[in-house]
Amino acid sequence: MRLSSRTSKLKASPTLQLAARAKELSAQGHNVISLTVGEPDWPTYDCASRAGIEAIQNNITKYTPASGTVELRKTIAEKTKEDLGQDYALNEITVGPGNKFVIFQALQVLCEAGDEVIIQAPYWVSYPTMIELSGATPIIAEASAASNFMLKAKDFEKYVTHKTKAFLFCSPSNPTGLHYTEQDIKEFAEVFRKYPQIMILSDDIYNRLLLDGSRVAPHILHVAPDLKNRVVSFNGGSKAYSMTGWRIGWATGPQDIIQAMGDYQSQATGAPSSIAQHALVSALKKGESDIQKTIQLLVHRKNIFMSELYKIPKVHVYEPTGAFYIWMDVSSYLGKKYESAVIENDRQISQILLEKFFVGTVPGTESGMNGYLRLSFATDEKLLTVASQRMKDFFSQLS
Ligand SMILES: Cc1ncc(COP(=O)(O)O)c(C=O)c1O
């Protein structure tokens, strides 16, 4: 019994495991196309990379304040005003090594045993374990296909109890690439007003990668600024600025929570990388035209990928409005046979696709919903076409 009981619930991230298996097969010489990891395949923008190099050359390589440099927090304040329409003071902003870790910290400082945190299914694979590690219990509210896999406020309310501490969600969503409309969020605001103890944890990591022409995804602060004292918003460099490896993210929210997060971080990691912080200032100030080019690229790839996936009989693909994922319903193939083995769930589908057809996908079960695959199109368009053909080939062999 070396390991703590807290650790007994710990699961490694399934998407990272799948990506590792895809890499293993590639190393064995197979031509694997991985649609698994939620990571841009285009380089970090020049403006950010050059600032990173400048930081190293100019000795901007020392500890910074635990919550991030004043320069970066000022820049985040300006960006947040532009995107969410709200003013945040420097002590209402904290910077950490990635969006994931700032969400983790927020859960750590807010939750304890006995608390419940509501998330919707399909969910981002990391949410349940992060909630469990805070001591709280994840409560999973299933969103339906009819509501585009985004939970409706009236359905959310059915899961609220006196133990509900927070609602954690991302929009656009990982895994579906679909997002809440302004109307959806207004309905949520009505429900939130009825339950003042519930904190609203808004993961905005994809909120600038909109494929429907809008600049930024609808946000609770756009429609209900009166709830500002209960909202913590999370964002970062990883997706819109293609800075996954730099490990840099931030949170904005009420001063007491942000202060506690900064204190937690000061004991956990010290401070985020000074180099990554310097690079993010430049990305936030100068990266706008790069984001526009990224969106054009993503829309182009999405259109190609969708038109290929439409050719696969009896699957249903949901056209994404944001991020770089396609959510594909493969449930009509459950119960069919592949080489005499009955396909019982989407994990099997994903496994055969990887091991036999060399296409890496993430099963919906990892996001709490059996019968789906998440396909990332942050991949070269020619590969998307080949991957679609391989999937078509696989499904045609099921009987
Ligand atoms: C919904 C969601 N939140 C957070 C993250 C993590 O972002 P970061 O790389 O900044 O930790 C991801 C990455 O896959 C994500 O999909």
The ligand as an SDF file (V2000), in Angstrom:
LIG
                    3D

 16 16  0  0  0  0  0  0  0  0999 V2000
  -11.1470   21.2940  -23.3040 C   0  0  0  0  0  0  0  0  0  0  0  0
   -9.6910   21.4310  -23.0350 C   0  0  0  0  0  0  0  0  0  0  0  0
   -9.2800   22.1370  -21.9770 N   0  0  0  0  0  0  0  0  0  0  0  0
   -7.9690   22.2620  -21.7040 C   0  0  0  0  0  0  0  0  0  0  0  0
   -7.0020   21.6770  -22.4870 C   0  0  0  0  0  0  0  0  0  0  0  0
   -5.5410   21.7660  -22.0840 C   0  0  0  0  0  0  0  0  0  0  0  0
   -4.9240   22.8870  -22.5000 O   0  0  0  0  0  0  0  0  0  0  0  0
   -3.3870   23.1760  -22.0970 P   0  0  0  0  0  0  0  0  0  0  0  0
   -2.5190   22.5780  -23.1300 O   0  0  0  0  0  0  0  0  0  0  0  0
   -3.3070   24.6620  -22.0710 O   0  0  0  0  0  0  0  0  0  0  0  0
   -3.1270   22.5980  -20.7490 O   0  0  0  0  0  0  0  0  0  0  0  0
   -7.3830   20.9350  -23.5890 C   0  0  0  0  0  0  0  0  0  0  0  0
   -6.3550   20.2430  -24.4090 C   0  0  0  0  0  0  0  0  0  0  0  0
   -6.5940   19.2580  -25.0520 O   0  0  0  0  0  0  0  0  0  0  0  0
   -8.7560   20.8170  -23.8810 C   0  0  0  0  0  0  0  0  0  0  0  0
   -9.1690   20.1170  -24.9480 O   0  0  0  0  0  0  0  0  0  0  0  0
  1  2  1  0
  2  3  1  0
  2 15  2  0
  3  4  2  0
  4  5  1  0
  5  6  1  0
  5 12  2  0
  6  7  1  0
  7  8  1  0
  8  9  2  0
  8 10  1  0
  8 11  1  0
 12 13  1  0
 12 15  1  0
 13 14  2  0
 15 16  1  0
M  END
$$$$
